[in-house]
Amino acid sequence: GIQGVVESYQSCLPKIQLYGPTNVAPIISKVARVAADEERTKEASQYFILLILTDGVVTDMADTREAIVRASYLPMSIIIVGVGNADFTDMQIL
């Protein structure tokens, strides 16, 4: 649930360092491949939620848009959250 996500975030945050460039298309494509494999099964009992936290502007915007469009029919949701003071205006497109 949401509380588990928040607890995981709080536990991981002190252990990581965010830095650029911010290329998110590769991770979207990787999770999409896993979701596509799941969809190929007759059961398709799993749904995937990809949460991407970024402290910078997405630097591979065209590739990211393309990856999102390709993944749009799969059993997955993508949530991209900008943290910090960067200008995230362009992310509204996503």
DSSP file (Angstrom, degrees, kcal/mol; ACC not computed):
  #  RESIDUE AA STRUCTURE BP1 BP2  ACC     N-H-->O    O-->H-N    N-H-->O    O-->H-N    TCO  KAPPA ALPHA  PHI   PSI    X-CA   Y-CA   Z-CA
    1    1 A G     >        0   0    0      0, 0.0     4,-1.7     0, 0.0     3,-0.2   0.000 360.0 360.0 360.0-176.0    0.0    0.0    0.0
    2    2 A I  H  >  +     0   0    0      1,-0.2     4,-2.6     2,-0.2     5,-0.2   0.887 360.0  56.4 -60.6 -41.9    0.9    3.7    0.1
    3    3 A Q  H  > S+     0   0    0      1,-0.2     4,-2.6     2,-0.2    -1,-0.2   0.889 106.3  51.3 -61.3 -38.0    2.3    3.5    3.6
    4    4 A G  H  > S+     0   0    0      2,-0.2     4,-2.4     1,-0.2    -1,-0.2   0.887 109.5  49.8 -65.1 -39.0    4.7    0.7    2.4
    5    5 A V  H  X S+     0   0    0     -4,-1.7     4,-2.5     2,-0.2    -2,-0.2   0.929 112.2  47.7 -63.7 -45.4    5.9    2.9   -0.5
    6    6 A V  H  X S+     0   0    0     -4,-2.6     4,-2.7     1,-0.2    -2,-0.2   0.919 112.5  48.8 -62.7 -44.2    6.4    5.9    1.8
    7    7 A E  H  X S+     0   0    0     -4,-2.6     4,-2.1    -5,-0.2    -1,-0.2   0.907 111.7  49.0 -63.9 -41.5    8.3    3.7    4.3
    8    8 A S  H  X S+     0   0    0     -4,-2.4     4,-2.2     2,-0.2    -2,-0.2   0.917 111.9  49.5 -63.1 -42.9   10.5    2.2    1.6
    9    9 A Y  H  X S+     0   0    0     -4,-2.5     4,-2.5     1,-0.2    -2,-0.2   0.941 112.0  47.4 -60.5 -48.9   11.2    5.7    0.2
   10   10 A Q  H  < S+     0   0    0     -4,-2.7    -1,-0.2     1,-0.2    -2,-0.2   0.848 113.3  48.9 -63.4 -34.5   12.2    7.0    3.6
   11   11 A S  H  < S+     0   0    0     -4,-2.1    -1,-0.2    -5,-0.2    -2,-0.2   0.855 116.8  41.0 -73.7 -35.0   14.4    4.0    4.3
   12   12 A C  H >X S+     0   0    0     -4,-2.2     3,-2.1    -5,-0.2     4,-0.6   0.822  95.9  78.3 -82.0 -32.7   16.2    4.3    0.9
   13   13 A L  G >< S+     0   0    0     -4,-2.5     3,-1.1     1,-0.3    -1,-0.2   0.835  91.6  50.5 -52.6 -43.7   16.6    8.1    0.7
   14   14 A P  G 34 S+     0   0    0      0, 0.0    -1,-0.3     0, 0.0    -2,-0.1   0.698 110.7  52.8 -68.2 -14.3   19.6    8.4    3.1
   15   15 A K  G <4 S+     0   0    0     -3,-2.1     2,-0.3    -4,-0.2    -2,-0.2   0.493 101.6  66.6 -99.4  -4.7   21.4    5.6    1.2
   16   16 A I    <<  -     0   0    0     -3,-1.1     2,-0.4    -4,-0.6     0, 0.0  -0.775  60.3-149.6-119.4 161.3   21.2    7.0   -2.3
   17   17 A Q        -     0   0    0     -2,-0.3     2,-0.3     2,-0.0    -4,-0.0  -0.985  17.0-143.9-129.0 121.0   22.6   10.0   -4.2
   18   18 A L        +     0   0    0     -2,-0.4     2,-0.3    36,-0.0    36,-0.1  -0.669  33.9 151.7 -84.1 135.5   20.6   11.4   -7.1
   19   19 A Y        -     0   0    0     -2,-0.3    36,-0.1     2,-0.1    37,-0.1  -0.958  24.8 -50.2-155.9 169.4   22.6   12.7  -10.1
   20   20 A G  S    S+     0   0    0     -2,-0.3     2,-0.2     2,-0.1     0, 0.0  -0.447  80.9  56.7-105.3 176.6   22.2   13.2  -13.8
   21   21 A P        -     0   0    0      0, 0.0     2,-1.2     0, 0.0    -2,-0.1   0.535  65.5-144.2 -74.4 159.5   21.7   12.9  -16.6
   22   22 A T  B     +a   58   0A   0     35,-0.5    37,-2.7    -2,-0.2    38,-0.9  -0.721  30.6 164.9 -97.7  86.8   18.1   11.9  -16.0
   23   23 A N        +     0   0    0     -2,-1.2     4,-0.3    36,-0.2    35,-0.1  -0.903   4.5 163.1-104.2 109.1   17.4    9.2  -18.6
   24   24 A V     >  +     0   0    0     -2,-0.7     4,-2.1     2,-0.1     3,-0.4   0.620  54.1  85.4-103.8 -14.8   14.2    7.4  -17.7
   25   25 A A  H  > S+     0   0    0      1,-0.2     4,-2.8     2,-0.2     5,-0.2   0.889  86.8  56.6 -55.7 -41.7   13.3    5.7  -21.0
   26   26 A P  H  > S+     0   0    0      0, 0.0     4,-2.0     0, 0.0    -1,-0.2   0.904 109.4  44.1 -60.3 -40.3   15.6    2.7  -20.3
   27   27 A I  H  > S+     0   0    0     -3,-0.4     4,-2.4    -4,-0.3     5,-0.2   0.877 113.1  51.6 -72.9 -35.6   13.9    1.8  -17.0
   28   28 A I  H  X S+     0   0    0     -4,-2.1     4,-2.4     1,-0.2    -1,-0.2   0.940 111.7  47.7 -62.5 -44.9   10.4    2.3  -18.5
   29   29 A S  H  X S+     0   0    0     -4,-2.8     4,-2.0    -5,-0.2    -2,-0.2   0.880 110.8  51.6 -63.4 -38.5   11.4    0.0  -21.4
   30   30 A K  H  X S+     0   0    0     -4,-2.0     4,-1.7    -5,-0.2    -1,-0.2   0.941 112.9  43.3 -64.8 -47.7   12.8   -2.6  -18.9
   31   31 A V  H  X S+     0   0    0     -4,-2.4     4,-2.6     1,-0.2    -1,-0.2   0.874 111.2  56.7 -66.4 -35.5    9.6   -2.7  -16.8
   32   32 A A  H  X S+     0   0    0     -4,-2.4     4,-2.8    -5,-0.2    -1,-0.2   0.888 104.1  53.0 -62.2 -38.4    7.5   -2.7  -20.0
   33   33 A R  H  X S+     0   0    0     -4,-2.0     4,-2.3     2,-0.2    -1,-0.2   0.915 110.1  47.6 -62.9 -41.5    9.3   -5.9  -21.1
   34   34 A V  H  X S+     0   0    0     -4,-1.7     4,-2.0     2,-0.2    -2,-0.2   0.923 113.5  47.7 -64.4 -43.6    8.5   -7.6  -17.8
   35   35 A A  H  X S+     0   0    0     -4,-2.6     4,-2.4     1,-0.2    -2,-0.2   0.884 110.5  52.3 -65.0 -38.0    4.8   -6.4  -18.1
   36   36 A A  H  X S+     0   0    0     -4,-2.8     4,-1.6     2,-0.2    -1,-0.2   0.901 107.7  51.5 -64.8 -40.5    4.7   -7.7  -21.7
   37   37 A D  H  X S+     0   0    0     -4,-2.3     4,-0.7     1,-0.2    -1,-0.2   0.909 111.1  48.4 -60.9 -41.2    6.0  -11.1  -20.7
   38   38 A E  H >< S+     0   0    0     -4,-2.0     3,-1.0     1,-0.2     6,-0.5   0.898 108.3  53.9 -64.9 -40.4    3.3  -11.2  -18.0
   39   39 A E  H 3< S+     0   0    0     -4,-2.4    -1,-0.2     1,-0.2    -2,-0.2   0.818  99.1  63.2 -65.5 -29.6    0.7  -10.2  -20.6
   40   40 A R  H 3< S+     0   0    0     -4,-1.6    -1,-0.2    -5,-0.1    -2,-0.2   0.750  87.6  86.6 -68.3 -22.9    1.7  -13.1  -22.9
   41   41 A T  S << S-     0   0    0     -3,-1.0    -3,-0.0    -4,-0.7     0, 0.0  -0.433  87.6-125.0 -72.9 155.3    0.7  -15.6  -20.2
   42   42 A K  S    S+     0   0    0      1,-0.2    -1,-0.1    -2,-0.1    -3,-0.0   0.765 108.1  51.3 -71.8 -23.9   -3.0  -16.5  -20.3
   43   43 A E  S    S-     0   0    0     -5,-0.1    -1,-0.2     2,-0.0    -4,-0.1   0.919  71.2-176.7 -80.4 -44.7   -3.4  -15.5  -16.6
   44   44 A A        +     0   0    0     -6,-0.5    -5,-0.1     1,-0.1    -6,-0.1   0.925  22.2 156.1  43.7  54.9   -1.9  -12.0  -16.8
   45   45 A S        +     0   0    0     -7,-0.1     2,-0.4     2,-0.0    -1,-0.1   0.467  40.5  80.3 -91.9  -2.1   -2.5  -11.8  -13.0
   46   46 A Q        -     0   0    0    -11,-0.1     2,-0.4    -8,-0.1    -8,-0.0  -0.859  54.4-166.8-111.7 143.6    0.1   -9.2  -12.2
   47   47 A Y        -     0   0    0     -2,-0.4     2,-0.4     2,-0.0    29,-0.2  -0.985  15.9-145.3-123.9 136.5   -0.1   -5.4  -12.6
   48   48 A F  E     -b   76   0B   0     27,-2.4    29,-2.3    -2,-0.4     2,-0.5  -0.838  11.0-166.7-110.7 138.3    3.0   -3.3  -12.4
   49   49 A I  E     -b   77   0B   0     -2,-0.4     2,-0.6    27,-0.2    29,-0.2  -0.980   8.2-161.3-122.7 117.2    3.5    0.2  -11.0
   50   50 A L  E     -b   78   0B   0     27,-2.9    29,-3.2    -2,-0.5     2,-0.6  -0.884   4.7-167.8-100.7 117.0    6.7    2.0  -11.9
   51   51 A L  E     -b   79   0B   0     -2,-0.6     2,-0.5    27,-0.2    29,-0.2  -0.929   3.8-171.0-106.6 117.3    7.5    4.9   -9.6
   52   52 A I  E     -b   80   0B   0     27,-3.3    29,-3.2    -2,-0.6     2,-0.5  -0.943   3.6-166.6-111.9 121.7   10.3    7.1  -10.8
   53   53 A L  E     +b   81   0B   0     -2,-0.5     2,-0.4    27,-0.2    29,-0.2  -0.928  14.1 177.1-105.8 128.2   11.7    9.8   -8.5
   54   54 A T  E     -b   82   0B   0     27,-2.7    29,-3.1    -2,-0.5     4,-0.1  -0.987  31.2-166.5-135.0 142.4   13.9   12.4  -10.1
   55   55 A D  S    S+     0   0    0     -2,-0.4     2,-0.3    27,-0.2    31,-0.2   0.276  78.7  53.0-104.3   9.0   15.6   15.5   -8.9
   56   56 A G  S    S-     0   0    0    -37,-0.1     2,-0.1    30,-0.1    27,-0.1  -0.920  94.5 -85.3-139.3 165.5   16.4   16.7  -12.4
   57   57 A V        -     0   0    0     -2,-0.3   -35,-0.5     1,-0.1     2,-0.3  -0.443  55.0 -99.3 -68.6 140.8   14.6   17.4  -15.6
   58   58 A V  B     -a   22   0A   0      1,-0.2     3,-0.4    -2,-0.1   -35,-0.2  -0.467  35.2-167.7 -63.5 123.8   14.2   14.4  -17.9
   59   59 A T  S    S+     0   0    0    -37,-2.7   -36,-0.2    -2,-0.3     3,-0.2   0.596  80.6  53.3 -94.5 -12.2   17.1   14.6  -20.5
   60   60 A D     >  +     0   0    0    -38,-0.9     4,-2.8     1,-0.2    -1,-0.2  -0.384  66.5 150.9-115.0  53.9   15.8   11.9  -22.9
   61   61 A M  H  >  +     0   0    0     -3,-0.4     4,-2.8     1,-0.2     5,-0.2   0.874  69.7  48.5 -57.4 -45.8   12.3   13.4  -23.3
   62   62 A A  H  > S+     0   0    0      1,-0.2     4,-2.1     2,-0.2    -1,-0.2   0.933 115.5  44.6 -63.2 -44.9   11.7   12.1  -26.9
   63   63 A D  H  > S+     0   0    0      2,-0.2     4,-2.5     1,-0.2    -2,-0.2   0.876 113.1  52.3 -65.1 -37.1   12.8    8.5  -25.9
   64   64 A T  H  X S+     0   0    0     -4,-2.8     4,-2.4     2,-0.2    -2,-0.2   0.927 109.0  48.6 -65.8 -45.4   10.7    8.7  -22.7
   65   65 A R  H  X S+     0   0    0     -4,-2.8     4,-2.4     1,-0.2    -2,-0.2   0.926 112.8  49.2 -59.0 -43.9    7.6    9.8  -24.6
   66   66 A E  H  X S+     0   0    0     -4,-2.1     4,-2.4    -5,-0.2    -2,-0.2   0.908 110.7  49.6 -62.5 -43.0    8.1    6.9  -27.1
   67   67 A A  H  X S+     0   0    0     -4,-2.5     4,-1.8     2,-0.2    -1,-0.2   0.887 110.9  50.3 -64.2 -39.1    8.7    4.4  -24.2
   68   68 A I  H  X S+     0   0    0     -4,-2.4     4,-0.8     2,-0.2    -2,-0.2   0.923 110.5  48.8 -65.5 -44.1    5.5    5.6  -22.5
   69   69 A V  H >< S+     0   0    0     -4,-2.4     3,-0.8     1,-0.2     4,-0.3   0.926 111.5  49.5 -61.7 -44.5    3.4    5.2  -25.7
   70   70 A R  H >< S+     0   0    0     -4,-2.4     3,-0.5     1,-0.2    -1,-0.2   0.858 115.1  44.8 -62.0 -34.4    4.8    1.7  -26.3
   71   71 A A  H >< S+     0   0    0     -4,-1.8     3,-1.9     1,-0.2     5,-0.2   0.545  86.2  95.3 -85.6  -7.4    4.0    0.7  -22.7
   72   72 A S  T << S+     0   0    0     -3,-0.8    -1,-0.2    -4,-0.8    -2,-0.1   0.702  84.3  48.0 -64.5 -20.5    0.5    2.3  -22.7
   73   73 A Y  T <  S+     0   0    0     -3,-0.5    -1,-0.3    -4,-0.3    -2,-0.1   0.471  95.8  95.4 -95.5  -2.1   -1.3   -0.9  -23.7
   74   74 A L  S <  S-     0   0    0     -3,-1.9     2,-2.5     1,-0.1   -38,-0.1  -0.433  92.5 -98.3 -89.2 162.0    0.5   -3.0  -21.0
   75   75 A P  S    S+     0   0    0      0, 0.0   -27,-2.4     0, 0.0     2,-0.3  -0.427  90.2  95.8 -77.2  69.8   -0.7   -3.9  -17.5
   76   76 A M  E     -b   48   0B   0     -2,-2.5     2,-0.3    -5,-0.2   -27,-0.2  -0.995  57.3-149.2-155.3 154.1    1.4   -1.2  -15.9
   77   77 A S  E     -b   49   0B   0    -29,-2.3   -27,-2.9    -2,-0.3     2,-0.5  -0.941  13.2-149.3-121.8 149.5    1.2    2.4  -14.7
   78   78 A I  E     -b   50   0B   0     -2,-0.3     2,-0.5   -29,-0.2   -27,-0.2  -0.983  11.5-175.0-122.5 125.1    4.1    4.9  -14.7
   79   79 A I  E     -b   51   0B   0    -29,-3.2   -27,-3.3    -2,-0.5     2,-0.5  -0.981   2.9-170.6-120.4 121.7    4.3    7.6  -12.0
   80   80 A I  E     -b   52   0B   0     -2,-0.5     2,-0.5   -29,-0.2   -27,-0.2  -0.960   5.1-172.0-115.8 122.7    7.1   10.2  -12.4
   81   81 A V  E     -b   53   0B   0    -29,-3.2   -27,-2.7    -2,-0.5     2,-0.5  -0.957  13.0-148.4-119.0 124.9    7.7   12.5   -9.4
   82   82 A G  E     -b   54   0B   0     -2,-0.5     2,-0.4   -29,-0.2   -27,-0.2  -0.800  17.1-169.8 -89.6 128.3   10.0   15.4   -9.5
   83   83 A V        +     0   0    0    -29,-3.1     3,-0.3    -2,-0.5     2,-0.2  -0.936  46.5  18.5-118.0 142.1   11.6   16.2   -6.2
   84   84 A G  S    S-     0   0    0     -2,-0.4   -28,-0.1     1,-0.2    -2,-0.0  -0.642 103.6 -49.6 102.3-160.6   13.6   19.4   -5.4
   85   85 A N  S    S+     0   0    0     -2,-0.2    -1,-0.2   -30,-0.1   -29,-0.1   0.265  84.0 125.0-105.3   9.8   13.8   22.7   -7.0
   86   86 A A  S    S-     0   0    0     -3,-0.3     2,-1.0   -31,-0.2   -30,-0.1  -0.224  73.1-100.4 -66.1 160.9   14.4   21.8  -10.7
   87   87 A D        +     0   0    0      1,-0.1     3,-0.4     2,-0.0    -1,-0.1  -0.751  43.3 174.8 -84.9 103.2   12.1   23.2  -13.4
   88   88 A F    >   +     0   0    0     -2,-1.0     3,-1.3     1,-0.2     4,-0.4   0.156  40.2 117.2 -96.7  17.6    9.8   20.3  -14.1
   89   89 A T  G >  S+     0   0    0      1,-0.3     3,-1.7     2,-0.2     4,-0.3   0.883  71.9  55.6 -53.8 -44.6    7.5   22.2  -16.4
   90   90 A D  G >  S+     0   0    0     -3,-0.4     3,-1.4     1,-0.3     4,-0.4   0.733  92.7  71.7 -63.9 -21.9    8.3   19.9  -19.4
   91   91 A M  G X  S+     0   0    0     -3,-1.3     3,-0.7     1,-0.3    -1,-0.3   0.686  77.7  77.3 -70.3 -15.6    7.3   16.9  -17.4
   92   92 A Q  G <  S+     0   0    0     -3,-1.7    -1,-0.3    -4,-0.4    -2,-0.2   0.814  85.9  63.6 -61.6 -27.8    3.6   17.9  -17.7
   93   93 A I  G <         0   0    0     -3,-1.4    -1,-0.2    -4,-0.3    -2,-0.2   0.876 360.0 360.0 -60.8 -38.2    3.9   16.6  -21.3
   94   94 A L    <         0   0    0     -3,-0.7    -1,-0.3    -4,-0.4    -2,-0.2   0.503 360.0 360.0 -69.8 360.0    4.5   13.1  -19.9
